[in-house]
Amino acid sequence: MVTPRGEPESLRDFRDRLRDLGDAPAAPLGRAPGLPPKPKPFNPYRMLAGTFAILILAGTFLLSTPWAQADGLWAWASPDAPFAWGRFWRALLDNFFMATSASCVTGLAVVDVPGTYSFVGQAVLLGCIQLGGISLVTLGTMIVAILLGRVPFGGERQLMLSFGRDPSGRAESLLSQTFRYVFGFELAGTFLLFLRYHWHHGYDLGQSLWFALFHAVSAFCNAGISLHSQNLLALRGDVPYMLVISLLVAAGGIGFLVLSNVFRYRFWRRDLRVRGRISLHSRLVLWMSLILTFGGGLVFIVLEWDGALDLAHGPGVLDCLARGDWAAIPDALREGLDKIAAGLAQTVFFRTAGFNSIPMGEVSSPANVLSVLLMLVGGAPGSMAGGIKTTTLLVVLLTIRAYLHGNPWVQIHRRTIPDSICREAMVIVFYYLAMVFLFYFILLFTERALIAARGEFALFYEVASAVGTVGVTLDATPLLTPAGRLLIALAMFIGRIGPISLALMMASQDVKRHIRYPEEPITVG
């Protein structure tokens, strides 16, 4: 006999007797009485947000200490004035903003980094950049894997999916490989930048090493924070330096899955079993990165050839030829090469990092619109970069193309992309656009002074840069009100952890509804 609740009568009576006797609480079906409660499943979203929050708060406190300040005082202290709560909250907010910007590898700054922070403060920023770049959830998973021997059930699969890896693999191999790539690229970049700082720019050994290390880590982690007061504007004439920074930023924005796939591909091997293959994901990421970098760079160079890229305002090669000034041709060629290098480098920075090699206040409106589009796209999944990601944009475009052509399947390179991936891409794009316009709408009420000084587009540019965790600004960040700084800090935080959490949540949905209701058409379009 079965009760109305669907339980056998004997089991129901047994549970009631246990409850009446008080020997043990009624246990759920399938678990014996007296056993400890079932452990909660691994929650990557809470861990991700919590670890970033702890890093930001720790960075805020350390940046406020006298050892981190250039003047040797607490951030809110003044040698000529008594303590004031207004100065206290303003200093705390500035350090909170800088810690958030460094931890979320964004690059927006409300203070002059070399003039405000000492060596210790700069080291704190570097630590926030490094930990934020490789993601503290990865560090947390590594610690759990070391202590317990493996990642908790369910967490390993979600971690692998979030980095674009095969969920049947091991998280420990992913973590060790990630750290090898991170430190390998950063050490190589530090060595090359050290040579430029010491031998070309005349910095002493200690300063050259510190500047090289800081900028190599900031570039590879796509943070864009610089120890130069004018960012990289004073170094734009150093083409090898800009090339190293651009390659570090691009490598950090490609993603570890693609780097691992490319480095393991033995193209010189004739045996296909030993040669390996470039996966569809890697091919799409590389093609999209090349198209956005060189295609976007070409458009940007054309738009700004006589604008923000033209700092010397010298005659071009054609002008020298027309005038017969043969002696000025080498200088014109060098200036043209400098424009091309600065334009391509800035296009790379627009997508992932907050460096700027040109005066952003002089960029034209069409080029600014192009840069906003590049900022929203960002880098590749599983990389240091933010944005909606290159493959996400491509999947959306392929889905639109398939529907326009009446194709029920989204296909590319003789492969079919699953419908679940297409839906995830649509959700992520909508999420990003919704966040940008939501924060922009709220900031319109608080940033009237910024709008009066820089215009409404500068505010929209600031929001897009924060949500995309890029860090490029139209000289508007220092003009933010206290409320605006809190909102932009929140935008950086959500822009950093939101898409990762969203992708993890959608990738971990194993339970599907099997109920299908009758169809009824509605009118769209």
Backbone torsions as a table, in degrees:
resi	resn	phi	psi	omega
1	MET	NA	139.3	-178.5
2	VAL	-117.5	134.6	-179.4
3	THR	-74.9	168.0	177.8
4	PRO	-60.5	-23.7	179.1
5	ARG	-81.0	-1.8	177.1
6	GLY	86.9	11.8	179.8
7	GLU	-105.6	144.9	174.4
8	PRO	-58.9	145.2	-174.6
9	GLU	-64.1	-39.3	-179.0
10	SER	-63.1	-41.7	178.2
11	LEU	-67.0	-37.0	177.1
12	ARG	-63.6	-44.1	178.8
13	ASP	-64.5	-38.3	179.6
14	PHE	-62.9	-41.4	178.6
15	ARG	-65.9	-40.0	179.6
16	ASP	-65.8	-39.1	179.7
17	ARG	-65.4	-40.0	177.5
18	LEU	-62.6	-40.2	180.0
19	ARG	-66.8	-41.1	-178.3
20	ASP	-69.3	-39.8	-179.1
21	LEU	-73.6	-21.7	179.9
22	GLY	74.2	15.9	179.4
23	ASP	-68.2	-35.4	-178.2
24	ALA	-161.0	151.3	176.5
25	PRO	-68.6	155.6	179.0
26	ALA	-64.0	121.8	-178.7
27	ALA	-94.1	150.5	176.4
28	PRO	-62.3	156.2	178.5
29	LEU	-59.9	137.8	178.5
30	GLY	96.4	-6.4	178.7
31	ARG	-128.0	132.4	-178.0
32	ALA	-72.3	146.7	178.8
33	PRO	-63.3	147.2	177.0
34	GLY	88.9	-11.0	179.3
35	LEU	-75.7	151.4	177.9
36	PRO	-63.1	153.8	-179.2
37	PRO	-61.0	151.6	-179.7
38	LYS	-65.8	129.9	-178.9
39	PRO	-63.6	146.7	179.9
40	LYS	-69.6	143.8	-179.8
41	PRO	-67.3	158.4	178.5
42	PHE	-62.0	124.7	-178.5
43	ASN	-110.5	95.2	-176.4
44	PRO	-69.5	-27.8	-177.8
45	TYR	-68.0	-46.4	180.0
46	ARG	-66.4	-39.0	179.4
47	MET	-66.1	-40.6	-179.9
48	LEU	-62.9	-49.9	-179.8
49	ALA	-65.0	-40.4	-178.1
50	GLY	-65.8	-42.7	-178.7
51	THR	-68.2	-39.0	176.6
52	PHE	-66.2	-39.2	178.7
53	ALA	-63.7	-42.9	178.4
54	ILE	-63.4	-42.1	178.8
55	LEU	-62.4	-42.1	-179.6
56	ILE	-65.5	-45.6	-179.7
57	LEU	-65.0	-41.4	177.8
58	ALA	-64.5	-41.2	177.6
59	GLY	-64.2	-37.9	178.2
60	THR	-61.6	-45.7	-179.8
61	PHE	-64.4	-45.8	-177.5
62	LEU	-65.9	-37.2	178.4
63	LEU	-68.9	-21.0	-178.7
64	SER	-86.8	-11.4	-176.9
65	THR	-73.7	158.5	179.4
66	PRO	-61.4	-30.9	-177.7
67	TRP	-69.0	-24.8	-178.5
68	ALA	-89.9	-14.8	-177.4
69	GLN	-91.2	143.7	-177.5
70	ALA	-65.9	-29.6	-178.9
71	ASP	-88.8	-1.4	178.0
72	GLY	76.1	13.8	178.9
73	LEU	-115.2	164.2	170.7
74	TRP	-58.5	151.2	-172.2
75	ALA	-57.7	-31.7	-177.3
76	TRP	-97.2	1.0	-177.6
77	ALA	-86.9	152.9	177.1
78	SER	-139.2	131.5	-178.5
79	PRO	-70.4	-17.1	-175.5
80	ASP	-110.3	2.1	-175.8
81	ALA	-142.8	148.4	177.6
82	PRO	-71.0	171.5	-179.2
83	PHE	-62.9	138.6	178.4
84	ALA	-137.6	133.7	-178.0
85	TRP	-64.6	-34.7	179.4
86	GLY	-61.9	-44.1	178.3
87	ARG	-67.3	-33.0	178.6
88	PHE	-62.8	-51.8	-177.3
89	TRP	-67.3	-34.8	179.7
90	ARG	-67.4	-43.7	178.6
91	ALA	-65.0	-41.8	179.1
92	LEU	-63.5	-39.7	179.7
93	LEU	-66.8	-40.0	178.7
94	ASP	-62.8	-43.8	179.2
95	ASN	-68.9	-35.3	175.2
96	PHE	-63.1	-41.3	178.5
97	PHE	-63.9	-44.4	-179.2
98	MET	-67.3	-38.6	177.6
99	ALA	-65.9	-38.8	177.4
100	THR	-66.5	-42.9	179.9
101	SER	-62.8	-40.3	179.6
102	ALA	-72.6	-43.5	-178.1
103	SER	-67.1	-36.8	178.7
104	CYS	-88.9	11.3	179.1
105	VAL	42.5	54.9	-179.1
106	THR	-100.4	-58.2	177.2
107	GLY	108.2	-7.2	175.5
108	LEU	-67.3	139.6	-175.5
109	ALA	-137.0	135.9	176.8
110	VAL	-104.0	-3.1	178.0
111	VAL	-133.2	163.4	174.2
112	ASP	-82.1	110.0	-172.3
113	VAL	-58.3	-53.5	-178.6
114	PRO	-67.3	-26.6	-179.9
115	GLY	-86.3	-17.9	-176.1
116	THR	-100.5	-38.3	-171.8
117	TYR	-111.1	143.4	175.4
118	SER	-79.9	-172.7	177.7
119	PHE	-60.1	-39.6	178.8
120	VAL	-64.7	-43.2	178.4
121	GLY	-63.7	-39.9	176.9
122	GLN	-66.1	-34.9	176.7
123	ALA	-67.5	-35.3	175.9
124	VAL	-63.4	-44.8	176.9
125	LEU	-60.5	-41.6	179.3
126	LEU	-63.1	-40.2	177.6
127	GLY	-64.5	-40.6	177.2
128	CYS	-64.0	-39.8	178.8
129	ILE	-63.8	-46.2	-177.5
130	GLN	-64.5	-48.6	-179.3
131	LEU	-67.9	-39.1	177.5
132	GLY	-68.5	-32.8	-179.0
133	GLY	-68.0	-47.1	-178.7
134	ILE	-84.8	-1.9	173.8
135	SER	72.9	120.9	-179.0
136	LEU	-67.3	-21.8	176.7
137	VAL	-65.7	-30.6	175.7
138	THR	-68.3	-42.8	177.7
139	LEU	-63.2	-41.7	179.1
140	GLY	-62.8	-40.5	178.5
141	THR	-66.0	-37.7	178.5
142	MET	-63.4	-41.5	179.9
143	ILE	-63.3	-44.4	178.5
144	VAL	-62.5	-41.5	-179.9
145	ALA	-63.2	-36.5	179.8
146	ILE	-71.9	-43.4	-175.8
147	LEU	-73.6	-39.1	-174.5
148	LEU	-104.5	-6.7	179.7
149	GLY	92.7	-21.9	178.0
150	ARG	-163.2	167.9	178.9
151	VAL	-77.5	144.6	178.2
152	PRO	-54.1	153.5	-176.0
153	PHE	-57.8	131.5	-180.0
154	GLY	92.5	-33.5	-178.7
155	GLY	-72.3	-34.7	-178.3
156	GLU	-65.3	-44.4	-179.1
157	ARG	-62.6	-43.4	-178.8
158	GLN	-68.3	-35.9	178.1
159	LEU	-64.3	-44.8	-179.8
160	MET	-64.6	-40.3	179.0
161	LEU	-65.2	-37.3	-178.6
162	SER	-66.0	-25.4	177.5
163	PHE	-98.0	8.9	178.2
164	GLY	74.3	21.4	-177.8
165	ARG	-100.2	162.7	176.2
166	ASP	-65.1	123.0	-176.7
167	PRO	-64.9	-13.5	177.9
168	SER	-79.4	-9.1	-179.8
169	GLY	-78.7	-179.4	-178.5
170	ARG	-102.0	138.3	-179.8
171	ALA	-68.0	-32.0	-178.8
172	GLU	-62.5	-39.8	178.6
173	SER	-66.5	-37.2	176.7
174	LEU	-62.7	-44.3	-177.5
175	LEU	-66.5	-46.3	-179.8
176	SER	-63.3	-39.7	179.3
177	GLN	-67.2	-39.6	178.7
178	THR	-60.8	-46.0	-179.3
179	PHE	-66.3	-35.7	178.0
180	ARG	-63.2	-43.6	179.4
181	TYR	-66.6	-43.9	-177.4
182	VAL	-60.0	-55.5	-175.6
183	PHE	-71.7	-29.9	176.9
184	GLY	-64.3	-49.0	178.8
185	PHE	-65.8	-40.8	-177.6
186	GLU	-67.4	-39.5	178.3
187	LEU	-67.7	-41.2	177.9
188	ALA	-63.8	-43.1	177.6
189	GLY	-64.4	-38.1	178.1
190	THR	-62.3	-42.6	-179.6
191	PHE	-63.2	-46.3	-177.9
192	LEU	-67.8	-41.4	178.8
193	LEU	-68.9	-33.3	176.8
194	PHE	-59.8	-41.0	178.6
195	LEU	-62.6	-40.4	-179.3
196	ARG	-69.3	-44.0	-179.4
197	TYR	-64.8	-42.0	-172.9
198	HIS	-81.8	-48.0	-173.2
199	TRP	-88.0	-28.9	-176.2
200	HIS	-98.2	-39.4	-176.0
201	HIS	-102.3	-6.7	172.2
202	GLY	80.0	19.5	175.5
203	TYR	-71.4	151.5	176.0
204	ASP	-73.3	173.2	-171.9
205	LEU	-61.1	-49.5	-178.0
206	GLY	-63.4	-46.2	-179.7
207	GLN	-66.9	-37.8	178.5
208	SER	-62.9	-43.8	-179.6
209	LEU	-64.7	-42.7	-178.1
210	TRP	-68.5	-45.4	179.1
211	PHE	-63.8	-40.0	179.8
212	ALA	-65.3	-44.6	179.6
213	LEU	-63.8	-46.3	-176.8
214	PHE	-62.1	-47.2	-176.2
215	HIS	-74.3	-28.9	175.7
216	ALA	-67.4	-45.0	178.1
217	VAL	-66.9	-43.7	179.4
218	SER	-62.7	-35.1	179.7
219	ALA	-73.8	-48.3	-176.9
220	PHE	-68.4	-33.8	176.5
221	CYS	-82.1	1.8	176.9
222	ASN	60.6	36.5	-179.9
223	ALA	-87.0	-45.3	178.3
224	GLY	81.2	9.1	176.0
225	ILE	-83.1	133.5	-175.3
226	SER	-123.0	153.3	174.6
227	LEU	-89.1	1.2	175.0
228	HIS	-94.9	137.3	-175.6
229	SER	-61.0	-33.4	178.3
230	GLN	-102.9	29.0	-177.6
231	ASN	58.0	-132.5	-178.1
232	LEU	-99.6	14.9	-177.4
233	LEU	-63.2	-38.3	-179.0
234	ALA	-73.4	-13.3	-177.0
235	LEU	-108.4	8.9	-174.4
236	ARG	-67.1	-21.8	177.3
237	GLY	-75.8	-13.4	178.7
238	ASP	-88.2	90.9	-175.0
239	VAL	-62.1	-45.8	177.6
240	PRO	-59.2	-38.8	178.3
241	TYR	-62.4	-47.8	-179.3
242	MET	-65.1	-33.0	178.1
243	LEU	-66.0	-43.1	179.4
244	VAL	-64.2	-46.1	178.9
245	ILE	-60.8	-43.5	-179.1
246	SER	-64.4	-41.0	179.2
247	LEU	-66.4	-38.4	177.0
248	LEU	-64.0	-44.8	179.5
249	VAL	-63.0	-44.3	-179.4
250	ALA	-64.8	-41.0	178.9
251	ALA	-64.8	-40.9	177.8
252	GLY	-67.7	-25.7	-179.2
253	GLY	-91.7	-6.1	179.1
254	ILE	-80.2	-39.4	179.9
255	GLY	109.2	148.0	-174.6
256	PHE	-73.8	-28.9	177.2
257	LEU	-62.9	-44.1	-179.6
258	VAL	-67.9	-43.7	178.8
259	LEU	-60.3	-43.3	179.1
260	SER	-64.0	-42.0	-179.8
261	ASN	-64.2	-44.2	-178.1
262	VAL	-67.1	-43.2	-178.0
263	PHE	-70.5	-22.3	178.8
264	ARG	-91.2	-4.6	-177.9
265	TYR	-84.8	115.4	-179.0
266	ARG	-97.4	83.7	-173.2
267	PHE	-68.5	-20.1	-178.8
268	TRP	-83.9	-8.4	179.1
269	ARG	-80.1	137.3	178.9
270	ARG	-86.7	-27.4	178.3
271	ASP	-77.4	117.9	-177.4
272	LEU	-64.4	-26.8	179.8
273	ARG	-70.3	-26.9	179.6
274	VAL	-96.2	-29.4	-176.1
275	ARG	-66.2	-40.1	-174.3
276	GLY	85.7	-170.9	-179.7
277	ARG	-149.4	153.1	173.6
278	ILE	-87.0	120.0	-176.0
279	SER	-67.6	163.3	178.3
280	LEU	-61.2	-40.8	179.0
281	HIS	-59.2	-46.5	-178.7
282	SER	-64.5	-42.3	179.8
283	ARG	-62.2	-43.2	-178.8
284	LEU	-67.0	-40.3	178.9
285	VAL	-63.8	-45.4	-178.7
286	LEU	-64.8	-43.8	179.6
287	TRP	-64.5	-43.8	179.6
288	MET	-65.3	-38.5	179.0
289	SER	-64.8	-42.2	178.9
290	LEU	-66.0	-42.2	-179.2
291	ILE	-65.1	-45.0	-178.5
292	LEU	-68.8	-37.5	-177.5
293	THR	-72.1	-54.6	-174.7
294	PHE	-82.9	-36.9	175.8
295	GLY	-67.2	-49.7	176.7
296	GLY	-64.8	-36.0	178.0
297	GLY	-65.3	-39.5	178.4
298	LEU	-63.2	-44.8	178.9
299	VAL	-63.4	-42.8	-178.9
300	PHE	-64.9	-41.5	179.8
301	ILE	-63.7	-42.3	178.5
302	VAL	-62.7	-42.6	-178.0
303	LEU	-68.4	-34.3	-172.8
304	GLU	-113.7	17.8	-178.3
305	TRP	-60.2	-42.0	177.5
306	ASP	-103.9	14.4	-178.4
307	GLY	-112.9	-114.1	-175.0
308	ALA	-67.2	-24.3	179.0
309	LEU	-78.6	-17.8	-175.4
310	ASP	-94.1	82.1	-179.4
311	LEU	-86.1	-32.8	-177.9
312	ALA	-80.2	-25.6	-179.5
313	HIS	55.4	36.0	178.1
314	GLY	-92.5	171.0	179.1
315	PRO	-70.0	147.3	177.5
316	GLY	-81.4	177.1	-179.1
317	VAL	-63.5	-43.2	-179.9
318	LEU	-63.4	-38.4	177.7
319	ASP	-64.6	-39.8	178.8
320	CYS	-65.3	-40.5	177.9
321	LEU	-66.0	-39.9	-179.6
322	ALA	-65.5	-35.3	-179.4
323	ARG	-87.6	-9.7	-177.7
324	GLY	74.6	21.3	-179.6
325	ASP	-89.2	81.6	-175.2
326	TRP	-69.2	-29.0	-178.1
327	ALA	-69.0	-24.6	-177.9
328	ALA	-88.0	-5.2	-177.0
329	ILE	-64.5	-44.1	178.4
330	PRO	-58.3	-41.9	177.8
331	ASP	-64.6	-38.2	178.2
332	ALA	-65.7	-38.1	177.6
333	LEU	-66.2	-41.9	177.9
334	ARG	-63.5	-40.8	178.6
335	GLU	-65.4	-39.3	177.4
336	GLY	-65.2	-41.1	176.4
337	LEU	-63.0	-39.0	178.4
338	ASP	-64.4	-39.2	177.6
339	LYS	-64.4	-44.1	-179.1
340	ILE	-64.6	-44.6	-179.8
341	ALA	-64.0	-43.7	180.0
342	ALA	-66.5	-38.2	179.3
343	GLY	-66.9	-44.7	177.6
344	LEU	-65.9	-41.4	178.7
345	ALA	-62.6	-42.9	-179.5
346	GLN	-66.3	-32.4	175.8
347	THR	-64.6	-40.2	175.0
348	VAL	-63.7	-42.2	-179.8
349	PHE	-65.4	-35.0	-179.8
350	PHE	-60.8	-33.8	-175.2
351	ARG	-80.4	-28.6	-169.9
352	THR	-138.3	-37.5	-170.4
353	ALA	-122.2	159.0	-176.2
354	GLY	-93.5	14.6	175.1
355	PHE	-66.9	155.9	171.6
356	ASN	-141.9	129.1	179.4
357	SER	-105.8	5.6	179.6
358	ILE	-136.7	156.8	175.7
359	PRO	-71.0	109.1	-173.5
360	MET	-65.6	-25.5	179.3
361	GLY	-68.6	-15.1	-178.6
362	GLU	-101.7	2.5	-179.5
363	VAL	-74.6	139.1	-178.0
364	SER	-73.3	164.7	-178.3
365	SER	-63.1	-45.5	177.6
366	PRO	-58.9	-40.1	178.6
367	ALA	-67.9	-33.5	176.6
368	ASN	-66.4	-38.7	176.8
369	VAL	-63.8	-42.0	176.6
370	LEU	-60.7	-41.6	-179.4
371	SER	-66.7	-34.7	176.5
372	VAL	-62.9	-43.1	177.9
373	LEU	-61.8	-42.1	178.4
374	LEU	-65.9	-38.3	179.1
375	MET	-64.6	-40.1	-178.7
376	LEU	-69.9	-30.9	179.0
377	VAL	-71.5	-50.3	176.8
378	GLY	76.2	-147.0	-175.7
379	GLY	-107.7	-148.2	-175.6
380	ALA	-100.9	159.0	176.5
381	PRO	-62.3	146.0	179.7
382	GLY	72.4	20.1	-178.6
383	SER	-113.6	-176.8	177.2
384	MET	-76.2	-16.5	-170.6
385	ALA	-81.3	161.8	174.5
386	GLY	-102.7	-150.3	179.1
387	GLY	84.9	178.4	-179.8
388	ILE	-74.3	-11.9	178.3
389	LYS	84.6	146.8	-175.0
390	THR	-64.5	-43.9	-179.3
391	THR	-68.4	-31.2	177.2
392	THR	-63.7	-45.6	177.3
393	LEU	-61.6	-42.9	-179.3
394	LEU	-63.8	-41.6	179.3
395	VAL	-63.2	-39.7	177.7
396	VAL	-63.7	-44.6	178.8
397	LEU	-63.8	-40.5	178.1
398	LEU	-66.4	-36.1	177.5
399	THR	-65.6	-43.0	177.5
400	ILE	-62.4	-43.1	179.3
401	ARG	-62.4	-41.4	-179.2
402	ALA	-63.7	-42.5	-179.5
403	TYR	-69.6	-35.9	178.3
404	LEU	-66.8	-33.0	179.5
405	HIS	-89.0	1.6	179.9
406	GLY	73.5	22.2	179.9
407	ASN	-92.8	122.1	-179.3
408	PRO	-73.3	-10.9	-179.0
409	TRP	-118.0	142.8	175.8
410	VAL	-92.2	114.8	-171.8
411	GLN	-129.8	148.8	174.4
412	ILE	-160.2	138.9	-179.9
413	HIS	51.8	44.2	178.3
414	ARG	59.1	30.8	175.4
415	ARG	-131.2	148.9	178.6
416	THR	-107.0	127.3	178.9
417	ILE	-84.3	129.1	-178.4
418	PRO	-59.3	149.4	179.0
419	ASP	-62.1	-32.8	179.7
420	SER	-62.6	-37.7	178.4
421	ILE	-66.6	-39.6	178.8
422	CYS	-63.3	-41.7	178.6
423	ARG	-66.5	-40.7	177.9
424	GLU	-61.1	-41.0	179.3
425	ALA	-62.8	-43.3	178.3
426	MET	-61.2	-42.4	-179.0
427	VAL	-64.8	-42.9	-178.3
428	ILE	-65.3	-42.4	178.3
429	VAL	-62.3	-44.9	178.7
430	PHE	-63.6	-39.3	179.6
431	TYR	-60.1	-47.0	-178.3
432	TYR	-64.0	-47.8	-179.7
433	LEU	-63.0	-38.6	178.7
434	ALA	-64.0	-42.1	179.9
435	MET	-64.8	-42.0	-179.3
436	VAL	-61.7	-49.6	-176.9
437	PHE	-72.7	-30.2	177.1
438	LEU	-65.6	-49.6	-180.0
439	PHE	-66.8	-37.2	177.9
440	TYR	-63.6	-41.2	179.3
441	PHE	-62.6	-42.9	-179.3
442	ILE	-68.5	-42.2	-177.5
443	LEU	-68.7	-20.0	175.8
444	LEU	-61.4	-25.7	-179.6
445	PHE	-86.1	-22.5	-174.0
446	THR	-104.8	-21.0	-171.8
447	GLU	-111.1	50.4	179.9
448	ARG	-67.6	-34.3	178.4
449	ALA	-68.1	-41.1	178.1
450	LEU	-63.8	-41.3	179.7
451	ILE	-64.1	-40.0	179.2
452	ALA	-65.8	-32.4	-177.3
453	ALA	-87.3	-38.8	-173.4
454	ARG	-117.8	-18.3	-179.4
455	GLY	101.0	163.0	-177.9
456	GLU	-69.4	-34.2	-179.4
457	PHE	-64.5	-34.3	177.9
458	ALA	-62.2	-36.2	177.1
459	LEU	-68.6	-43.6	177.1
460	PHE	-61.8	-39.6	177.6
461	TYR	-60.7	-41.6	179.7
462	GLU	-63.0	-43.0	-179.7
463	VAL	-66.1	-45.2	179.0
464	ALA	-61.3	-38.6	178.5
465	SER	-66.8	-37.8	-179.3
466	ALA	-72.3	-47.7	-178.9
467	VAL	-66.4	-36.2	176.4
468	GLY	-79.5	-0.5	-176.9
469	THR	48.4	48.9	-179.8
470	VAL	-98.3	-60.2	176.2
471	GLY	104.6	-1.9	175.9
472	VAL	-78.7	142.7	-176.7
473	THR	-140.3	154.8	175.2
474	LEU	-95.2	48.6	179.5
475	ASP	58.0	36.1	-176.5
476	ALA	-109.9	-18.1	-174.3
477	THR	-60.4	-45.8	179.3
478	PRO	-63.9	-16.5	-178.9
479	LEU	-87.5	-1.5	-178.9
480	LEU	-67.3	140.6	174.1
481	THR	-73.9	168.2	176.0
482	PRO	-55.6	-41.4	177.1
483	ALA	-65.2	-39.6	178.0
484	GLY	-64.8	-36.6	179.1
485	ARG	-67.4	-39.0	176.1
486	LEU	-64.0	-41.7	-179.5
487	LEU	-68.2	-40.9	178.1
488	ILE	-66.8	-37.7	176.0
489	ALA	-62.9	-41.5	176.6
490	LEU	-64.3	-38.6	177.9
491	ALA	-63.4	-40.1	177.1
492	MET	-64.4	-41.7	-179.6
493	PHE	-63.7	-47.6	179.7
494	ILE	-67.8	-39.0	178.1
495	GLY	-64.6	-26.3	179.9
496	ARG	-82.5	-48.5	-173.5
497	ILE	-98.4	-18.4	-175.4
498	GLY	-62.9	-54.4	-179.5
499	PRO	-62.2	-36.8	178.7
500	ILE	-64.8	-45.5	178.5
501	SER	-63.3	-39.6	179.8
502	LEU	-64.1	-44.0	178.6
503	ALA	-65.9	-39.9	176.9
504	LEU	-62.6	-43.0	-178.0
505	MET	-63.3	-43.9	-178.9
506	MET	-72.5	-33.2	-179.4
507	ALA	-73.2	-23.0	-176.7
508	SER	-95.4	6.0	179.8
509	GLN	-81.6	93.4	-180.0
510	ASP	-90.4	-27.4	-176.8
511	VAL	-85.7	124.2	-178.9
512	LYS	-116.4	146.5	176.1
513	ARG	-78.3	136.3	-177.7
514	HIS	-106.5	10.6	179.2
515	ILE	-96.6	126.4	178.5
516	ARG	-120.8	119.3	-178.0
517	TYR	-85.0	162.7	178.6
518	PRO	-62.0	145.2	179.9
519	GLU	-82.3	144.3	173.8
520	GLU	-145.6	120.0	-174.6
521	PRO	-72.8	150.3	171.2
522	ILE	-128.4	163.0	-177.8
523	THR	-92.5	129.4	176.3
524	VAL	-129.1	160.6	177.4
525	GLY	82.5	NA	NA
